[in-house]
Amino acid sequence: MAKKDYYEVLGVDKSASEEEIKRAFRKLAKKYHPDMNSGDKVAESKFKEVNEAYEILGDKDKKAKYDQFGHAAFDPNSFGGGGFGDFSGFGGGFGSMGDIFETFFGEGGFGFSTSSRRTRNTGPQRGNDLRYDIEINFEEAAFGAKKDIRINRNEACQTCKGTGAAPGSGVETCKKCGGTGEIRNIQNSVFGRIVNVSVCDACRGEGNVIKNPCTTCGGKGVLRKNRKITVEIPAGVDSGSILTLRGEGEPGLRGGSGGDLFIYIRVRPHKTFKRDGIDLHCEVPISFVTATLGGTIKVPTLEESVKFNIDAGTETGSTFKIKGKGIQSLKGRYRGDLYFTVKIQVPKRLDEKQKEALKNYADTMGDSYNETDKSFFGKVKDAFGK
């Protein structure tokens, strides 16, 4: 069954501010909270739905991905697997209850386990995806190309190998929170038992403490760098094509996998050719004499001109096909065709001798010729187009 739109779940517009989204979430989460609706399966389902919607819309990065790609951004079966980010907050139980109760009561809850929250703080975390927009010319799209691009991204510090600790020292488990990244206090109130959960101030929620930070990265484990990457653009791409470079995004944290780099392609239009899938279309001018008597003409292709025989009596607007002179398919199994339309050129500047020859032609064809009424040259234009 298709998921509901997250904005619809929270009852807000897409233009809603962070505060409006949070306000809507508080109201609905309180309404459907399990403690307020004991044994109500419908309320339980609604509570999960509201929690899931706020997990996305309450996070700037996830909200941006959702606004662009919808539910597919977090579908592990989309975009070649893995979606667009970590979605481990959902699943069995109520996911990140600690986050919900902090919204209600500052930093607390109703005694629910916050194990999923600890996992997100201290476990492996996948790196962020990156986007790069590139413009290529028509021929590069048709035949493929190698392009060097430069991107700014975080990379693991080589001095500390991404640990954030100075060489020779290590990372220790936080003694204050025992590696959970949280400090928990239990209180009894009119609402029942409330578990107040706060971020450990000793390790800042990481669960680990670095006593001797790396001097190169300042203990962050990553450095901002401008990196050159060579992109292999396959033959047959078009505007709107997206290339995925696995692992070329931001590095993961705590052993997590790197994000991906998405290359969005835009192809500049060609002066001669127009593209329709893997087929090409163009216009080829021919003379009145060639159209009338037939002959051999040269037709441009993306590689070189080829010869083509035109039959006698060809009319302007006639379209012909040259097989295999279009665009290669992305998988390289076959190539499209070239379709060209002939456009007969009407002579514009004629000397007296040429005019006389055309008048004689008109006489032999039985055409009426009246300079004061409608010229023969005008009739030619009418017949063969402007």
Secondary structure as the mmCIF struct_conf table of DSSP 4:
data_model
#
loop_
_struct_conf.conf_type_id
_struct_conf.id
_struct_conf.beg_label_comp_id
_struct_conf.beg_label_asym_id
_struct_conf.beg_label_seq_id
_struct_conf.end_label_comp_id
_struct_conf.end_label_asym_id
_struct_conf.end_label_seq_id
HELX_LH_PP_P HELX_LH_PP_P1 ALA A 2 ASP A 5
HELX_RH_AL_P HELX_RH_AL_P1 TYR A 6 LEU A 10
TURN_TY1_P TURN_TY1_P1 GLY A 11 GLY A 11
TURN_TY1_P TURN_TY1_P2 LYS A 14 SER A 15
HELX_RH_AL_P HELX_RH_AL_P2 GLU A 18 LYS A 31
BEND BEND1 TYR A 32 TYR A 32
TURN_TY1_P TURN_TY1_P3 PRO A 34 MET A 36
BEND BEND2 ASN A 37 ASN A 37
TURN_TY1_P TURN_TY1_P4 SER A 38 GLY A 39
HELX_RH_AL_P HELX_RH_AL_P3 LYS A 41 LEU A 57
TURN_TY1_P TURN_TY1_P5 GLY A 58 GLY A 58
BEND BEND3 ASP A 59 ASP A 59
HELX_RH_AL_P HELX_RH_AL_P4 LYS A 60 PHE A 69
HELX_RH_3T_P HELX_RH_3T_P1 GLY A 70 PHE A 74
TURN_TY1_P TURN_TY1_P6 PRO A 76 ASN A 77
BEND BEND4 SER A 78 SER A 78
TURN_TY1_P TURN_TY1_P7 PHE A 79 PHE A 84
BEND BEND5 GLY A 85 GLY A 85
TURN_TY1_P TURN_TY1_P8 SER A 88 GLY A 89
BEND BEND6 GLY A 91 GLY A 92
TURN_TY1_P TURN_TY1_P9 GLY A 93 PHE A 94
BEND BEND7 GLY A 95 GLY A 95
HELX_RH_AL_P HELX_RH_AL_P5 MET A 97 PHE A 105
BEND BEND8 GLY A 106 GLU A 107
STRN STRN1 GLY A 109 GLY A 109
BEND BEND9 PHE A 110 GLY A 111
HELX_RH_AL_P HELX_RH_AL_P6 SER A 115 THR A 122
BEND BEND10 GLY A 123 GLY A 123
STRN STRN2 GLN A 125 GLN A 125
HELX_LH_PP_P HELX_LH_PP_P2 ARG A 126 ASP A 129
STRN STRN3 LEU A 130 ILE A 136
HELX_RH_AL_P HELX_RH_AL_P7 PHE A 138 PHE A 143
STRN STRN4 ALA A 145 ALA A 156
TURN_TY1_P TURN_TY1_P10 GLN A 158 GLY A 162
BEND BEND11 THR A 163 THR A 163
STRN STRN5 ALA A 165 ALA A 165
HELX_LH_PP_P HELX_LH_PP_P3 ALA A 166 ALA A 166
TURN_TY1_P TURN_TY1_P11 PRO A 167 GLY A 168
STRN STRN6 VAL A 171 THR A 173
TURN_TY1_P TURN_TY1_P12 LYS A 175 GLY A 179
BEND BEND12 THR A 180 GLY A 181
STRN STRN7 GLU A 182 SER A 189
TURN_TY1_P TURN_TY1_P13 VAL A 190 PHE A 191
STRN STRN8 GLY A 192 VAL A 199
TURN_TY1_P TURN_TY1_P14 ASP A 201 GLY A 205
BEND BEND13 GLU A 206 GLY A 207
STRN STRN9 ASN A 208 ILE A 210
BEND BEND14 LYS A 211 ASN A 212
STRN STRN10 PRO A 213 PRO A 213
TURN_TY1_P TURN_TY1_P15 THR A 215 GLY A 219
BEND BEND15 LYS A 220 GLY A 221
STRN STRN11 VAL A 222 ILE A 233
TURN_TY1_P TURN_TY1_P16 ALA A 235 GLY A 236
TURN_TY1_P TURN_TY1_P17 SER A 239 GLY A 240
STRN STRN12 ILE A 242 LEU A 245
TURN_TY1_P TURN_TY1_P18 ARG A 246 GLY A 247
BEND BEND16 GLY A 249 GLU A 250
HELX_LH_PP_P HELX_LH_PP_P4 PRO A 251 GLY A 252
STRN STRN13 LEU A 253 LEU A 253
TURN_TY1_P TURN_TY1_P19 ARG A 254 GLY A 255
HELX_LH_PP_P HELX_LH_PP_P5 GLY A 256 GLY A 258
STRN STRN14 LEU A 261 VAL A 267
HELX_LH_PP_P HELX_LH_PP_P6 ARG A 268 HIS A 270
BEND BEND17 LYS A 271 THR A 272
STRN STRN15 LYS A 274 ASP A 276
TURN_TY1_P TURN_TY1_P20 GLY A 277 ILE A 278
STRN STRN16 ASP A 279 SER A 287
HELX_RH_AL_P HELX_RH_AL_P8 PHE A 288 LEU A 293
STRN STRN17 GLY A 295 VAL A 299
BEND BEND18 LEU A 302 GLU A 303
STRN STRN18 VAL A 306 ILE A 310
HELX_LH_PP_P HELX_LH_PP_P7 ASP A 311 ASP A 311
TURN_TY1_P TURN_TY1_P21 ALA A 312 GLY A 313
HELX_LH_PP_P HELX_LH_PP_P8 THR A 314 GLU A 315
TURN_TY1_P TURN_TY1_P22 THR A 316 GLY A 317
STRN STRN19 THR A 319 ILE A 322
TURN_TY1_P TURN_TY1_P23 LYS A 323 GLY A 324
BEND BEND19 GLY A 326 GLY A 326
HELX_LH_PP_P HELX_LH_PP_P9 ILE A 327 ILE A 327
STRN STRN20 GLN A 328 GLN A 328
HELX_LH_PP_P HELX_LH_PP_P10 SER A 329 SER A 329
TURN_TY1_P TURN_TY1_P24 LEU A 330 LYS A 331
BEND BEND20 GLY A 332 ARG A 333
STRN STRN21 ARG A 335 ARG A 335
STRN STRN22 LEU A 338 GLN A 345
HELX_LH_PP_P HELX_LH_PP_P11 VAL A 346 PRO A 347
HELX_RH_AL_P HELX_RH_AL_P9 GLU A 352 MET A 365
TURN_TY1_P TURN_TY1_P25 GLY A 366 GLY A 366
STRN STRN23 ASN A 370 ASN A 370
TURN_TY1_P TURN_TY1_P26 GLU A 371 ASP A 373
STRN STRN24 LYS A 374 LYS A 374
HELX_RH_AL_P HELX_RH_AL_P10 PHE A 376 PHE A 384
#
